[in-house]
Amino acid sequence: MKSELCLCDTEGRTEKILTYEGLIEAPNWHPAGYLIVNGRGRIYRVPLSAPDLHEIDTGFAVKCNNDHGISPDGTRLVISDSTRHGKSCIYTLPIDGGTPHQVTRAQPSWWHGWSPDGTTLVYAAARGDRKVKIYRCPAEGGRETLVCDAFDHIDGPDFSADGDWIWFNGERSGQVDLWRIRPDGSDPERMTDGETVDWFPHPSPDGAHVVWLAYAPGTQGHPGGLDVTLNIMDGNGGEGRILTRLHGGQGTINVPCWAPDSSLFAFMRYVP
């Protein structure tokens, strides 16, 4: 498999910046001009000026999955790793690497969003009944709060630019749509209702747009290796449009991927 790291603007113009022989996933965008991706259980920095993989020291955490990101001030890295607990656990560490600090006490927990004010993490997690729901907790760790469990499955929570909403994908009776909800769990609102299976909504930093991944009708879960589309809508909702078609899915845009100026976002596509 070849992994192609690409950039896309809000009109669908796409540029490939790196080809990797193997699997890398889930790009984030740092204000200093580099991307962060994962592969083979490790986290890598990819400078935009000279794209290549540079491993970040994550200490004992060497089984990182693709649920990672960057704090709003750019100083911290958040990862989801299963090295110590055998299940995904959320940690934070300095952006340039260091010793991970455990955030979530219970596992499995998969990070997905950091509030714009830097105080709160939002994540998907399975607890006693094994159903995946949305939780939030203080960024430094502490008591977690259930945000929403009114679905068969919930994933991909990400904060809006103003922090007033958490966007996510929610499944009911086999149909997966995009939703948004207040951080306190009030005012749930469905944002898509078409036939496609919609995953991983990411609001832009300026609040103008939301980009998301769409699978063909009937797709179960969020697998990789399928023909999918990346779509965009207004930041407050409305009719969406297709930006680009690609071979991908899992790993393409699992986590926040926008450039700080909202002109571009990063994504992965794959060549079998």
DRENDOTI-97459 format. One record per residue (C-alpha): residue number from 1; residue in three letters; x, y negated, z. Coordinates in Angstrom, 1 decimal. Layout:
REM DRENDOTI-97459
<pt nr="NUM" rest="ALA" xx="X" yy="Y" zz="Z"/>
...
//
This chain:
REM DRENDOTI-97459
<pt nr="1" rest="MET" xx="0.0" yy="0.0" zz="0.0"/>
<pt nr="2" rest="LYS" xx="1.1" yy="-3.6" zz="-0.7"/>
<pt nr="3" rest="SER" xx="-0.1" yy="-6.5" zz="1.5"/>
<pt nr="4" rest="GLU" xx="-0.5" yy="-9.9" zz="-0.2"/>
<pt nr="5" rest="LEU" xx="-0.5" yy="-12.9" zz="2.1"/>
<pt nr="6" rest="CYS" xx="-2.5" yy="-15.6" zz="0.4"/>
<pt nr="7" rest="LEU" xx="-3.8" yy="-19.2" zz="0.9"/>
<pt nr="8" rest="CYS" xx="-7.2" yy="-20.4" zz="-0.3"/>
<pt nr="9" rest="ASP" xx="-8.8" yy="-23.9" zz="-0.5"/>
<pt nr="10" rest="THR" xx="-12.4" yy="-24.8" zz="-0.1"/>
<pt nr="11" rest="GLU" xx="-13.0" yy="-24.5" zz="-3.8"/>
<pt nr="12" rest="GLY" xx="-11.6" yy="-21.0" zz="-4.1"/>
<pt nr="13" rest="ARG" xx="-8.2" yy="-21.8" zz="-5.6"/>
<pt nr="14" rest="THR" xx="-5.9" yy="-19.1" zz="-4.3"/>
<pt nr="15" rest="GLU" xx="-2.1" yy="-18.8" zz="-4.0"/>
<pt nr="16" rest="LYS" xx="-0.1" yy="-15.7" zz="-3.1"/>
<pt nr="17" rest="ILE" xx="2.9" yy="-16.6" zz="-0.9"/>
<pt nr="18" rest="LEU" xx="4.2" yy="-13.2" zz="0.2"/>
<pt nr="19" rest="THR" xx="4.0" yy="-9.5" zz="-0.9"/>
<pt nr="20" rest="TYR" xx="4.9" yy="-6.9" zz="1.7"/>
<pt nr="21" rest="GLU" xx="5.4" yy="-3.1" zz="1.0"/>
<pt nr="22" rest="GLY" xx="3.3" yy="-1.9" zz="3.8"/>
<pt nr="23" rest="LEU" xx="0.4" yy="-3.1" zz="6.0"/>
<pt nr="24" rest="ILE" xx="0.3" yy="-6.6" zz="7.6"/>
<pt nr="25" rest="GLU" xx="-2.9" yy="-8.2" zz="8.8"/>
<pt nr="26" rest="ALA" xx="-4.8" yy="-11.1" zz="10.2"/>
<pt nr="27" rest="PRO" xx="-3.0" yy="-14.4" zz="9.6"/>
<pt nr="28" rest="ASN" xx="-3.1" yy="-17.4" zz="12.0"/>
<pt nr="29" rest="TRP" xx="-1.9" yy="-20.8" zz="11.1"/>
<pt nr="30" rest="HIS" xx="0.5" yy="-22.8" zz="13.5"/>
<pt nr="31" rest="PRO" xx="0.6" yy="-26.6" zz="13.2"/>
<pt nr="32" rest="ALA" xx="4.4" yy="-26.4" zz="12.8"/>
<pt nr="33" rest="GLY" xx="4.0" yy="-24.9" zz="9.4"/>
<pt nr="34" rest="TYR" xx="4.1" yy="-21.1" zz="9.8"/>
<pt nr="35" rest="LEU" xx="1.7" yy="-18.2" zz="9.9"/>
<pt nr="36" rest="ILE" xx="1.5" yy="-15.4" zz="12.4"/>
<pt nr="37" rest="VAL" xx="0.6" yy="-11.8" zz="11.4"/>
<pt nr="38" rest="ASN" xx="0.7" yy="-8.3" zz="12.8"/>
<pt nr="39" rest="GLY" xx="2.1" yy="-5.1" zz="11.5"/>
<pt nr="40" rest="ARG" xx="3.3" yy="-1.7" zz="12.9"/>
<pt nr="41" rest="GLY" xx="2.3" yy="-2.8" zz="16.4"/>
<pt nr="42" rest="ARG" xx="4.4" yy="-6.0" zz="16.3"/>
<pt nr="43" rest="ILE" xx="3.8" yy="-9.7" zz="15.8"/>
<pt nr="44" rest="TYR" xx="5.6" yy="-11.7" zz="13.1"/>
<pt nr="45" rest="ARG" xx="6.2" yy="-15.3" zz="12.2"/>
<pt nr="46" rest="VAL" xx="6.0" yy="-16.2" zz="8.5"/>
<pt nr="47" rest="PRO" xx="7.5" yy="-19.7" zz="7.6"/>
<pt nr="48" rest="LEU" xx="5.5" yy="-21.3" zz="4.8"/>
<pt nr="49" rest="SER" xx="8.7" yy="-23.0" zz="3.5"/>
<pt nr="50" rest="ALA" xx="10.4" yy="-19.6" zz="3.0"/>
<pt nr="51" rest="PRO" xx="7.9" yy="-16.8" zz="3.5"/>
<pt nr="52" rest="ASP" xx="9.3" yy="-13.7" zz="5.2"/>
<pt nr="53" rest="LEU" xx="8.6" yy="-11.7" zz="8.3"/>
<pt nr="54" rest="HIS" xx="10.4" yy="-12.7" zz="11.5"/>
<pt nr="55" rest="GLU" xx="9.5" yy="-10.6" zz="14.6"/>
<pt nr="56" rest="ILE" xx="8.4" yy="-12.4" zz="17.7"/>
<pt nr="57" rest="ASP" xx="9.6" yy="-10.9" zz="21.0"/>
<pt nr="58" rest="THR" xx="6.4" yy="-9.6" zz="22.8"/>
<pt nr="59" rest="GLY" xx="8.3" yy="-7.8" zz="25.6"/>
<pt nr="60" rest="PHE" xx="6.7" yy="-4.5" zz="26.5"/>
<pt nr="61" rest="ALA" xx="3.7" yy="-5.1" zz="24.2"/>
<pt nr="62" rest="VAL" xx="4.7" yy="-3.0" zz="21.1"/>
<pt nr="63" rest="LYS" xx="1.2" yy="-1.7" zz="20.2"/>
<pt nr="64" rest="CYS" xx="-0.4" yy="-5.0" zz="19.2"/>
<pt nr="65" rest="ASN" xx="-3.5" yy="-4.9" zz="17.0"/>
<pt nr="66" rest="ASN" xx="-4.8" yy="-7.6" zz="14.7"/>
<pt nr="67" rest="ASP" xx="-6.7" yy="-9.6" zz="17.3"/>
<pt nr="68" rest="HIS" xx="-4.1" yy="-12.4" zz="18.1"/>
<pt nr="69" rest="GLY" xx="-4.0" yy="-16.1" zz="17.9"/>
<pt nr="70" rest="ILE" xx="-2.6" yy="-19.5" zz="18.9"/>
<pt nr="71" rest="SER" xx="-3.5" yy="-21.9" zz="21.7"/>
<pt nr="72" rest="PRO" xx="-5.0" yy="-25.3" zz="20.6"/>
<pt nr="73" rest="ASP" xx="-1.8" yy="-27.1" zz="21.7"/>
<pt nr="74" rest="GLY" xx="0.4" yy="-24.6" zz="19.8"/>
<pt nr="75" rest="THR" xx="2.4" yy="-23.6" zz="22.8"/>
<pt nr="76" rest="ARG" xx="0.9" yy="-20.1" zz="23.6"/>
<pt nr="77" rest="LEU" xx="0.4" yy="-16.9" zz="21.7"/>
<pt nr="78" rest="VAL" xx="-2.5" yy="-14.6" zz="22.6"/>
<pt nr="79" rest="ILE" xx="-2.3" yy="-10.9" zz="21.7"/>
<pt nr="80" rest="SER" xx="-4.4" yy="-7.8" zz="22.1"/>
<pt nr="81" rest="ASP" xx="-2.2" yy="-4.8" zz="22.9"/>
<pt nr="82" rest="SER" xx="-2.6" yy="-1.2" zz="24.2"/>
<pt nr="83" rest="THR" xx="0.9" yy="-0.3" zz="25.3"/>
<pt nr="84" rest="ARG" xx="0.3" yy="-0.3" zz="29.1"/>
<pt nr="85" rest="HIS" xx="-3.3" yy="0.7" zz="29.4"/>
<pt nr="86" rest="GLY" xx="-3.9" yy="2.9" zz="26.4"/>
<pt nr="87" rest="LYS" xx="-6.8" yy="0.6" zz="25.4"/>
<pt nr="88" rest="SER" xx="-6.7" yy="-3.0" zz="24.0"/>
<pt nr="89" rest="CYS" xx="-6.0" yy="-5.6" zz="26.7"/>
<pt nr="90" rest="ILE" xx="-5.5" yy="-9.4" zz="26.2"/>
<pt nr="91" rest="TYR" xx="-2.3" yy="-11.1" zz="27.1"/>
<pt nr="92" rest="THR" xx="-0.8" yy="-14.5" zz="26.6"/>
<pt nr="93" rest="LEU" xx="2.9" yy="-15.5" zz="26.2"/>
<pt nr="94" rest="PRO" xx="5.0" yy="-18.4" zz="25.0"/>
<pt nr="95" rest="ILE" xx="4.6" yy="-19.1" zz="21.3"/>
<pt nr="96" rest="ASP" xx="8.3" yy="-18.2" zz="20.6"/>
<pt nr="97" rest="GLY" xx="8.1" yy="-15.0" zz="22.5"/>
<pt nr="98" rest="GLY" xx="8.6" yy="-13.8" zz="26.1"/>
<pt nr="99" rest="THR" xx="6.9" yy="-11.7" zz="28.8"/>
<pt nr="100" rest="PRO" xx="3.2" yy="-11.2" zz="28.3"/>
<pt nr="101" rest="HIS" xx="0.8" yy="-12.3" zz="31.0"/>
<pt nr="102" rest="GLN" xx="-2.3" yy="-10.1" zz="31.4"/>
<pt nr="103" rest="VAL" xx="-5.6" yy="-12.0" zz="31.0"/>
<pt nr="104" rest="THR" xx="-8.3" yy="-9.3" zz="31.0"/>
<pt nr="105" rest="ARG" xx="-8.6" yy="-6.9" zz="33.9"/>
<pt nr="106" rest="ALA" xx="-10.9" yy="-4.5" zz="32.1"/>
<pt nr="107" rest="GLN" xx="-10.3" yy="-2.7" zz="28.8"/>
<pt nr="108" rest="PRO" xx="-10.9" yy="-2.5" zz="25.9"/>
<pt nr="109" rest="SER" xx="-10.9" yy="-6.2" zz="25.2"/>
<pt nr="110" rest="TRP" xx="-10.2" yy="-7.7" zz="21.8"/>
<pt nr="111" rest="TRP" xx="-9.3" yy="-11.5" zz="21.6"/>
<pt nr="112" rest="HIS" xx="-11.0" yy="-13.6" zz="19.0"/>
<pt nr="113" rest="GLY" xx="-11.3" yy="-17.3" zz="20.0"/>
<pt nr="114" rest="TRP" xx="-9.7" yy="-20.0" zz="22.1"/>
<pt nr="115" rest="SER" xx="-11.9" yy="-23.0" zz="23.1"/>
<pt nr="116" rest="PRO" xx="-10.7" yy="-26.4" zz="21.6"/>
<pt nr="117" rest="ASP" xx="-10.0" yy="-27.8" zz="25.1"/>
<pt nr="118" rest="GLY" xx="-7.7" yy="-24.9" zz="25.8"/>
<pt nr="119" rest="THR" xx="-9.5" yy="-23.6" zz="28.9"/>
<pt nr="120" rest="THR" xx="-11.5" yy="-20.6" zz="27.7"/>
<pt nr="121" rest="LEU" xx="-10.9" yy="-17.4" zz="25.7"/>
<pt nr="122" rest="VAL" xx="-13.8" yy="-15.6" zz="24.0"/>
<pt nr="123" rest="TYR" xx="-13.5" yy="-12.0" zz="23.0"/>
<pt nr="124" rest="ALA" xx="-15.3" yy="-8.8" zz="22.1"/>
<pt nr="125" rest="ALA" xx="-15.2" yy="-6.0" zz="24.8"/>
<pt nr="126" rest="ALA" xx="-16.8" yy="-2.7" zz="25.7"/>
<pt nr="127" rest="ARG" xx="-17.6" yy="-1.9" zz="29.3"/>
<pt nr="128" rest="GLY" xx="-19.7" yy="0.7" zz="31.1"/>
<pt nr="129" rest="ASP" xx="-22.2" yy="1.4" zz="28.4"/>
<pt nr="130" rest="ARG" xx="-19.5" yy="1.3" zz="25.6"/>
<pt nr="131" rest="LYS" xx="-21.5" yy="-1.2" zz="23.6"/>
<pt nr="132" rest="VAL" xx="-19.4" yy="-4.0" zz="22.2"/>
<pt nr="133" rest="LYS" xx="-20.5" yy="-7.4" zz="23.5"/>
<pt nr="134" rest="ILE" xx="-19.2" yy="-11.0" zz="23.7"/>
<pt nr="135" rest="TYR" xx="-17.4" yy="-12.2" zz="26.9"/>
<pt nr="136" rest="ARG" xx="-15.5" yy="-15.2" zz="27.9"/>
<pt nr="137" rest="CYS" xx="-13.0" yy="-15.9" zz="30.7"/>
<pt nr="138" rest="PRO" xx="-10.5" yy="-18.6" zz="31.8"/>
<pt nr="139" rest="ALA" xx="-7.4" yy="-18.7" zz="29.5"/>
<pt nr="140" rest="GLU" xx="-5.1" yy="-18.0" zz="32.4"/>
<pt nr="141" rest="GLY" xx="-7.2" yy="-15.0" zz="33.4"/>
<pt nr="142" rest="GLY" xx="-9.9" yy="-14.5" zz="36.0"/>
<pt nr="143" rest="ARG" xx="-13.6" yy="-13.5" zz="36.2"/>
<pt nr="144" rest="GLU" xx="-15.2" yy="-12.7" zz="32.9"/>
<pt nr="145" rest="THR" xx="-18.7" yy="-13.8" zz="32.0"/>
<pt nr="146" rest="LEU" xx="-21.0" yy="-12.0" zz="29.6"/>
<pt nr="147" rest="VAL" xx="-22.1" yy="-14.4" zz="26.8"/>
<pt nr="148" rest="CYS" xx="-24.4" yy="-12.2" zz="24.8"/>
<pt nr="149" rest="ASP" xx="-25.4" yy="-8.5" zz="24.6"/>
<pt nr="150" rest="ALA" xx="-28.7" yy="-8.8" zz="22.6"/>
<pt nr="151" rest="PHE" xx="-27.4" yy="-6.8" zz="19.6"/>
<pt nr="152" rest="ASP" xx="-26.5" yy="-3.2" zz="18.7"/>
<pt nr="153" rest="HIS" xx="-22.9" yy="-4.4" zz="18.1"/>
<pt nr="154" rest="ILE" xx="-21.2" yy="-7.9" zz="18.3"/>
<pt nr="155" rest="ASP" xx="-17.8" yy="-8.9" zz="17.1"/>
<pt nr="156" rest="GLY" xx="-15.6" yy="-11.7" zz="15.8"/>
<pt nr="157" rest="PRO" xx="-16.5" yy="-14.6" zz="18.2"/>
<pt nr="158" rest="ASP" xx="-14.9" yy="-17.9" zz="17.3"/>
<pt nr="159" rest="PHE" xx="-15.5" yy="-21.4" zz="18.7"/>
<pt nr="160" rest="SER" xx="-16.8" yy="-24.3" zz="16.7"/>
<pt nr="161" rest="ALA" xx="-14.4" yy="-27.3" zz="16.4"/>
<pt nr="162" rest="ASP" xx="-16.4" yy="-29.2" zz="19.1"/>
<pt nr="163" rest="GLY" xx="-16.6" yy="-26.3" zz="21.4"/>
<pt nr="164" rest="ASP" xx="-20.4" yy="-26.5" zz="21.4"/>
<pt nr="165" rest="TRP" xx="-21.0" yy="-23.1" zz="19.7"/>
<pt nr="166" rest="ILE" xx="-19.5" yy="-19.7" zz="19.5"/>
<pt nr="167" rest="TRP" xx="-20.0" yy="-18.1" zz="16.0"/>
<pt nr="168" rest="PHE" xx="-20.0" yy="-14.3" zz="15.7"/>
<pt nr="169" rest="ASN" xx="-21.4" yy="-11.4" zz="13.7"/>
<pt nr="170" rest="GLY" xx="-24.2" yy="-9.5" zz="15.2"/>
<pt nr="171" rest="GLU" xx="-25.8" yy="-6.2" zz="14.2"/>
<pt nr="172" rest="ARG" xx="-29.4" yy="-5.2" zz="14.6"/>
<pt nr="173" rest="SER" xx="-31.0" yy="-2.1" zz="13.0"/>
<pt nr="174" rest="GLY" xx="-28.1" yy="-1.7" zz="10.7"/>
<pt nr="175" rest="GLN" xx="-28.1" yy="-5.3" zz="9.4"/>
<pt nr="176" rest="VAL" xx="-25.1" yy="-7.5" zz="10.2"/>
<pt nr="177" rest="ASP" xx="-25.5" yy="-11.2" zz="10.0"/>
<pt nr="178" rest="LEU" xx="-23.7" yy="-14.3" zz="11.2"/>
<pt nr="179" rest="TRP" xx="-25.0" yy="-16.0" zz="14.3"/>
<pt nr="180" rest="ARG" xx="-24.0" yy="-18.8" zz="16.7"/>
<pt nr="181" rest="ILE" xx="-24.7" yy="-19.2" zz="20.4"/>
<pt nr="182" rest="ARG" xx="-23.9" yy="-21.7" zz="23.1"/>
<pt nr="183" rest="PRO" xx="-21.0" yy="-20.7" zz="25.3"/>
<pt nr="184" rest="ASP" xx="-23.4" yy="-20.3" zz="28.2"/>
<pt nr="185" rest="GLY" xx="-25.4" yy="-17.7" zz="26.1"/>
<pt nr="186" rest="SER" xx="-28.3" yy="-20.0" zz="25.3"/>
<pt nr="187" rest="ASP" xx="-29.8" yy="-21.0" zz="21.9"/>
<pt nr="188" rest="PRO" xx="-28.9" yy="-18.0" zz="19.7"/>
<pt nr="189" rest="GLU" xx="-29.3" yy="-19.0" zz="16.0"/>
<pt nr="190" rest="ARG" xx="-29.0" yy="-16.7" zz="13.0"/>
<pt nr="191" rest="MET" xx="-26.9" yy="-18.3" zz="10.3"/>
<pt nr="192" rest="THR" xx="-27.1" yy="-15.7" zz="7.4"/>
<pt nr="193" rest="ASP" xx="-29.9" yy="-13.4" zz="6.5"/>
<pt nr="194" rest="GLY" xx="-28.9" yy="-11.9" zz="3.1"/>
<pt nr="195" rest="GLU" xx="-28.3" yy="-8.3" zz="2.0"/>
<pt nr="196" rest="THR" xx="-24.5" yy="-8.4" zz="2.5"/>
<pt nr="197" rest="VAL" xx="-22.8" yy="-7.2" zz="5.7"/>
<pt nr="198" rest="ASP" xx="-21.3" yy="-10.4" zz="7.1"/>
<pt nr="199" rest="TRP" xx="-18.2" yy="-10.4" zz="9.4"/>
<pt nr="200" rest="PHE" xx="-15.7" yy="-12.7" zz="11.1"/>
<pt nr="201" rest="PRO" xx="-17.0" yy="-16.3" zz="10.8"/>
<pt nr="202" rest="HIS" xx="-14.3" yy="-19.0" zz="11.3"/>
<pt nr="203" rest="PRO" xx="-15.3" yy="-22.6" zz="11.7"/>
<pt nr="204" rest="SER" xx="-12.7" yy="-25.1" zz="10.3"/>
<pt nr="205" rest="PRO" xx="-10.9" yy="-27.4" zz="12.7"/>
<pt nr="206" rest="ASP" xx="-12.7" yy="-30.5" zz="11.2"/>
<pt nr="207" rest="GLY" xx="-16.1" yy="-28.9" zz="11.7"/>
<pt nr="208" rest="ALA" xx="-16.9" yy="-29.2" zz="8.0"/>
<pt nr="209" rest="HIS" xx="-17.0" yy="-25.5" zz="6.9"/>
<pt nr="210" rest="VAL" xx="-17.3" yy="-21.9" zz="8.1"/>
<pt nr="211" rest="VAL" xx="-15.5" yy="-19.2" zz="6.1"/>
<pt nr="212" rest="TRP" xx="-16.4" yy="-15.5" zz="6.5"/>
<pt nr="213" rest="LEU" xx="-16.0" yy="-12.0" zz="5.1"/>
<pt nr="214" rest="ALA" xx="-18.8" yy="-10.2" zz="3.3"/>
<pt nr="215" rest="TYR" xx="-19.1" yy="-6.5" zz="2.6"/>
<pt nr="216" rest="ALA" xx="-21.5" yy="-4.7" zz="0.2"/>
<pt nr="217" rest="PRO" xx="-24.9" yy="-3.8" zz="1.6"/>
<pt nr="218" rest="GLY" xx="-24.9" yy="-0.7" zz="3.7"/>
<pt nr="219" rest="THR" xx="-21.2" yy="-0.9" zz="4.8"/>
<pt nr="220" rest="GLN" xx="-20.7" yy="0.6" zz="8.3"/>
<pt nr="221" rest="GLY" xx="-18.4" yy="-1.3" zz="10.6"/>
<pt nr="222" rest="HIS" xx="-15.5" yy="-3.4" zz="9.2"/>
<pt nr="223" rest="PRO" xx="-13.3" yy="-0.9" zz="7.2"/>
<pt nr="224" rest="GLY" xx="-10.4" yy="-1.8" zz="5.1"/>
<pt nr="225" rest="GLY" xx="-9.7" yy="-0.8" zz="1.5"/>
<pt nr="226" rest="LEU" xx="-13.0" yy="-2.1" zz="0.0"/>
<pt nr="227" rest="ASP" xx="-14.0" yy="-4.7" zz="-2.5"/>
<pt nr="228" rest="VAL" xx="-15.2" yy="-7.7" zz="-0.5"/>
<pt nr="229" rest="THR" xx="-15.7" yy="-11.4" zz="-0.8"/>
<pt nr="230" rest="LEU" xx="-14.7" yy="-14.5" zz="1.1"/>
<pt nr="231" rest="ASN" xx="-17.6" yy="-16.9" zz="1.5"/>
<pt nr="232" rest="ILE" xx="-18.0" yy="-20.5" zz="2.7"/>
<pt nr="233" rest="MET" xx="-20.8" yy="-22.6" zz="4.1"/>
<pt nr="234" rest="ASP" xx="-21.3" yy="-26.0" zz="5.7"/>
<pt nr="235" rest="GLY" xx="-20.2" yy="-26.2" zz="9.3"/>
<pt nr="236" rest="ASN" xx="-23.8" yy="-26.6" zz="10.5"/>
<pt nr="237" rest="GLY" xx="-25.1" yy="-23.7" zz="8.4"/>
<pt nr="238" rest="GLY" xx="-26.9" yy="-23.6" zz="5.1"/>
<pt nr="239" rest="GLU" xx="-26.5" yy="-21.7" zz="1.8"/>
<pt nr="240" rest="GLY" xx="-23.1" yy="-20.1" zz="1.4"/>
<pt nr="241" rest="ARG" xx="-21.1" yy="-19.5" zz="-1.8"/>
<pt nr="242" rest="ILE" xx="-18.4" yy="-17.1" zz="-2.8"/>
<pt nr="243" rest="LEU" xx="-14.8" yy="-18.4" zz="-2.8"/>
<pt nr="244" rest="THR" xx="-13.0" yy="-15.3" zz="-4.0"/>
<pt nr="245" rest="ARG" xx="-13.3" yy="-11.6" zz="-4.5"/>
<pt nr="246" rest="LEU" xx="-10.6" yy="-9.2" zz="-3.3"/>
<pt nr="247" rest="HIS" xx="-9.7" yy="-5.7" zz="-2.1"/>
<pt nr="248" rest="GLY" xx="-9.6" yy="-5.9" zz="1.6"/>
<pt nr="249" rest="GLY" xx="-11.8" yy="-6.0" zz="4.7"/>
<pt nr="250" rest="GLN" xx="-10.2" yy="-5.0" zz="7.9"/>
<pt nr="251" rest="GLY" xx="-7.1" yy="-7.2" zz="8.3"/>
<pt nr="252" rest="THR" xx="-8.2" yy="-9.9" zz="5.8"/>
<pt nr="253" rest="ILE" xx="-9.5" yy="-12.6" zz="8.2"/>
<pt nr="254" rest="ASN" xx="-10.1" yy="-10.9" zz="11.6"/>
<pt nr="255" rest="VAL" xx="-8.9" yy="-14.0" zz="13.5"/>
<pt nr="256" rest="PRO" xx="-8.9" yy="-17.8" zz="13.2"/>
<pt nr="257" rest="CYS" xx="-7.0" yy="-18.6" zz="9.9"/>
<pt nr="258" rest="TRP" xx="-7.5" yy="-22.3" zz="9.0"/>
<pt nr="259" rest="ALA" xx="-4.7" yy="-24.8" zz="8.4"/>
<pt nr="260" rest="PRO" xx="-4.8" yy="-27.6" zz="11.1"/>
<pt nr="261" rest="ASP" xx="-6.0" yy="-30.1" zz="8.4"/>
<pt nr="262" rest="SER" xx="-8.8" yy="-27.8" zz="7.2"/>
<pt nr="263" rest="SER" xx="-7.6" yy="-28.0" zz="3.6"/>
<pt nr="264" rest="LEU" xx="-6.6" yy="-24.3" zz="3.3"/>
<pt nr="265" rest="PHE" xx="-7.0" yy="-21.0" zz="5.1"/>
<pt nr="266" rest="ALA" xx="-4.9" yy="-17.9" zz="5.1"/>
<pt nr="267" rest="PHE" xx="-6.0" yy="-14.4" zz="4.3"/>
<pt nr="268" rest="MET" xx="-4.7" yy="-10.9" zz="3.4"/>
<pt nr="269" rest="ARG" xx="-5.6" yy="-8.9" zz="0.4"/>
<pt nr="270" rest="TYR" xx="-4.3" yy="-5.4" zz="-0.4"/>
<pt nr="271" rest="VAL" xx="-3.1" yy="-3.4" zz="-3.4"/>
<pt nr="272" rest="PRO" xx="-3.6" yy="0.4" zz="-3.0"/>
//
